[in-house]
Amino acid sequence: MQLPSSAASPASPAAAEAAASTETVSALSIAALALAAFGSGVSLRVNDALLPRLAGEFHVTLAEAAQVVSVFAIAYGLAQLFFGPTGERHGKYRVIAWGCIGCALASALCGVAPGFDALRALRGLAGVTSAAIIPLSMAWIGDVVPYEKRQPVLARFLIGQILGLSAGVWLGGFAADHLGWRVPYFILAALFTVVSVALFIVERGLPAHARKRQPPGAGSALGRIAGDFGYVLSQRWARVILVSVFLEAVALYGPFAFIAAHLHERFNLSLSAAGSLLMLFGFGGFIFALASGRLVSRLGEVGLARWGGSFMAVSMALVAFAPHWALAVPGCLGMGLGFYMLHNTLQVNATQMAPQRRGPAVSAFASLFFLGQSAGVVIAGWLMARWGSTVTIALGAAGVLAVAWTFGGLRAGKGA
């Protein structure tokens, strides 16, 4: 579904969604997007457990090595200014498929990077190409799935990303100990190549409403892009969601990038073992995806946000202060469960915060999420150098709790 005109009445988005949903898309189309999201998740987190190895390989500090994470996130966030409107104009599903081709090329180039400066720059390129996948997939699902059914569908789609995040951390740790830092990038290049072929094949069989493109409006392309994002930012609830997701990313993913190093240094675990523990973050998200229907009906959006933030905060504190590495098992699992309870609630709201500009709206959401991650990594690196990993992770726990309860209160005040 795509609205034909920005002059539609407030009730028209829901009516159009209901009409479009009569011609349903196949489960295969969601599965193909989930596979693309898997690759995106691997690419996003593959460097976390590699950071100590990269620091040693290139003779840089741990905070400097973390630039391969922050540069990826900055590039990913800024590229949303391009991909959101591009998906609207040329078809979201097709742009996602082309994005996967770009990811394959960028990953292969990372694998042959001759030095740290080149790797850092190429990770920026990888961030740009990856930017087409998750937000446009969410926006496309928002186009074809009615709001009341959207949260479980988004949760099932995000199983791909969740498993990718876990696999990325594990692959990075395993490669650090056994394969070398270049191998994961070649694996990613092969994966994205296969996924892009699958997406192009599926796209050809989509129903008409799922392939619809918005014709360009009057004025320059830059002017239209500015108008799209200006419209999104003019919506009060959109501003609340965008600020919330930015702060969520700062508080969680800044410290998260250093958790593998924290477990490695504090408990003398191998990097592959530390990466395996972080896989439990993804399994916590997987639990949420499977139980999302029941959790939504029992807790509602406000309860999901508040309980999710509380689970995250307690779990991060457990990882920070655990006297034994075994306590990181429930810590990482609970962190993942809590994060997806909160984040999926934010995502569902993002798909409806500006229905007439859904592509740019969800892209703005993803942009601030990843810019928040980048800012968080920089802040966490600064805190690590001064106060150590325990304090850094604990401050992140306090941050996610504050974000979740503030958003929950505002959502409760907004009503249905």
Sequence and secondary structure as in RCSB ss.txt:
>XXXX:A:sequence
MQLPSSAASPASPAAAEAAASTETVSALSIAALALAAFGSGVSLRVNDALLPRLAGEFHVTLAEAAQVVSVFAIA
YGLAQLFFGPTGERHGKYRVIAWGCIGCALASALCGVAPGFDALRALRGLAGVTSAAIIPLSMAWIGDVVPYEKR
QPVLARFLIGQILGLSAGVWLGGFAADHLGWRVPYFILAALFTVVSVALFIVERGLPAHARKRQPPGAGSALGRI
AGDFGYVLSQRWARVILVSVFLEAVALYGPFAFIAAHLHERFNLSLSAAGSLLMLFGFGGFIFALASGRLVSRLG
EVGLARWGGSFMAVSMALVAFAPHWALAVPGCLGMGLGFYMLHNTLQVNATQMAPQRRGPAVSAFASLFFLGQSA
GVVIAGWLMARWGSTVTIALGAAGVLAVAWTFGGLRAGKGA
>XXXX:A:secstr
   S TT  TTHHHHHHHHHTTS   HHHHHHHHHHHHHHHHHHHTTTTTHHHHHHHHT  HHHHTHHHHHHHHH
HHHHHHHHHHHHHHH HHHHHHHHHHHHHHHHHHHHT  SHHHHHHHHHHHHHHHTTTHHHHHHHHHHHS HHHH
HHHHHHHHHHHHHHHHHHHHHHHHIIIII TTHHHHHHHHHHHHHHHHHHHHHHTS HHHH      SS HHHHH
HHHHHHHHTSHHHHHHHHHHHHHHHHHHHHHTTHHHHHHHHH   HHHHHHHHHHHHHHHHHHHHHHHHHHHHHH
HHHHHHHHHHHHHHHHHHHHH SSGGGHHHHHHHHHHHHHHHHHHHHHHHHHSSGGGHHHHHHHHHHHHHHHHHH
HHHHHHHHHHHHHHHHHHHHHHHHHHHHHHHHHHHHHHH  
